[in-house]
Amino acid sequence: MSTPVRLRPGDTIGILGGGQLGRMMALAGASLGLKSHIFCPDPDSPAFEVADAYTVAPYEDVAALDVFASQCQAITYEFENVPGPTAAHLDARCPVRPGVRALEVSQDRMWEKEFLRGAGVDIADFARIDSDGDLEAALAAFDGQGVLKTRRFGYDGKGQVMIRQASDARGALATLKHAPAVLERLIGFEREVSVIVSRDVDGNVSAYDLAENVHEHHILKTSTVPASVSGETAERARRMAEQIAASLDYVGVMGVEMFLCGSGADERLLVNEIAPRVHNSGHWTQDACLTSQFEQHMRAVAGWQLGSTERHSDVVMENLIGDECERWPQILAEPNARLHLYGKAEARPGRKMGHVNRITSKRG
Amino acid sequence: MSTPVRLRPGDTIGILGGGQLGRMMALAGASLGLKSHIFCPDPDSPAFEVADAYTVAPYEDVAALDVFASQCQAITYEFENVPGPTAAHLDARCPVRPGVRALEVSQDRMWEKEFLRGAGVDIADFARIDSDGDLEAALAAFDGQGVLKTRRFGYDGKGQVMIRQASDARGALATLKHAPAVLERLIGFEREVSVIVSRDVDGNVSAYDLAENVHEHHILKTSTVPASVSGETAERARRMAEQIAASLDYVGVMGVEMFLCGSGADERLLVNEIAPRVHNSGHWTQDACLTSQFEQHMRAVAGWQLGSTERHSDVVMENLIGDECERWPQILAEPNARLHLYGKAEARPGRKMGHVNRITSKRG
């Protein structure tokens, strides 16, 4: 193994994607004296406003990628659907962190599940679905119920069909335009939790406290920390996340979503999916921890030591979706709230416009 | 009184000066969805890297100022020596906050002292010095000792002569190139403390906890919060700072430096000077409070409500001066430290390159 590239203050981290995650990464990097160069095809990217440099070009524009790579000392991304050839092309010129393998695994639900099973963490039963015959067989094995999901490009509930009875199955694959899919066994999960885990170039791993997440219309609405789970469950969640990061030889921050099934002594965690990037359910770290997930990610990408993931306060993060951002004056008036707005011009329905962290003293 | 201008997220705050203070204001504004436009004659200004727009021009370039004002919804500054005509010219086009009066008062030590005395806060005895005769008379009145300071453009100990005996007085005015000066009575002060106070456009005032400051070579080295003073003294300091802000009809964050003389029941505070801007001795707020002084300032300048000045942790801020910034890897390794670097290329002696906030749980 070669010596990993380590940046110095004043160096530039390239970021693929110019949305709110890229923006908050750039802001966190700037606090550490790191410059950011945002690469995004959208000329109105909110991250451009806070970056030292930006490039507007398609992810397939090889000439633009070459210039970009030549101006950065390390490259990261804010979304997992970075085209594989783009990542590989860049990685040959400048270290791409978390890395090409993390992208590959998380871009395909089937590979992701196979990887997770191989990493030794618990996941829901699943089956590969390429045809109606596959679907029929899998449903028979899963008690007639399941969630059918496209293998690629699904997010915020898009590319999914819930199958609760035989009639739901008819036409399900057609709804997904016969894209390669996966059927997941339907689990009576109680709650959704997530862990933000970080790993540095030397293999040190550190996870933040478990967050309990509530979704509305398939979009994250709140993350509450601490989650109401037993200490053992919280510790198990952290260990699973650390195990996943280590198995991927990961560098940076990763979001690991889990389902919490059963209760009491039967409390059980199943990993749902991983996101090889900073994660919406980790925004609470900005105001409840000394090191935010964004700073942590930039440290790791720079080849630096991780910061402490300790939490100094209890917190509830609430996403501001669509015109909810118009509540900003009321939020500014709340003494324990910290407002974060993303600088997006248009508040379209379902669009993440900002979030608020509400902080209280740590219990116990 | 006319209705004050209030900004909306997406609006632009202009910042005169592109150093670390402007940079940290821009970063704090970005978290709230505010854009920044930096105006600075120095083409290598560290604030440019994180701002949406910047202008490189002298502060006397009226055409550049006009374009700048037309692109901003409010304007602020990071240093108190903004030329008066520049501030007045801009203020006629776009609200300048904290305001022209705060600049005038803080640019001239003599006016500042007269203002402070008028505001009803305690300050050391002082005398206006325009000639050797003035100096002789004042020294006679102040027991033969004092600090002679130029009225304008002094900072970090520059423009000062300490007079402890008659021989020190000879040539003192010549050392200051016969600039108009002020003699301050030498006080046996024990310690230096400061308060960061904020005031919004509606007149609401809120001060942060008192910080205890240690200087080295006339440059701030550390700020410790809480300061080791009685609760009464801390409260009196806060009240004095709030009184000063109100007297100036101030909008924004202001640093108020004070001397702490005597001890126990004789503990006494004398205001030393005010800085009409975010202040180095307030950097601790970034990691020990929900609202940093930078966010607080941007809120006030935007015409928004102030945030809570409550402190969730104890903290010691240490400035990284000159090549001390080379200790960044060690600082990153400290679990309770948060590093801030300013993105300055060259670590010249005496230059502020960054700072570190070391956080511990709040006592009591």
Interface residues (C-beta under 8 A of the other chain):
Chain A: P9 G10 R23 A26 L27 A30 S31 L32 G33 K35 E49 V50 A51 D52 D287 L290 T291 R299 W304 Q305 G307 S308 E310 H312 S313 C325 W328 P329 L332 A333 P335 N336 R338 L339 H340 L341 Y342 G343 A345 G354 I359 S361
Chain B: P9 G10 R23 A26 L27 A30 S31 L32 G33 K35 E49 V50 A51 D52 D287 L290 T291 R299 W304 Q305 G307 S308 E310 H312 S313 C325 W328 P329 L332 A333 P335 N336 R338 L339 H340 L341 Y342 G343 A345 G354 I359 S361
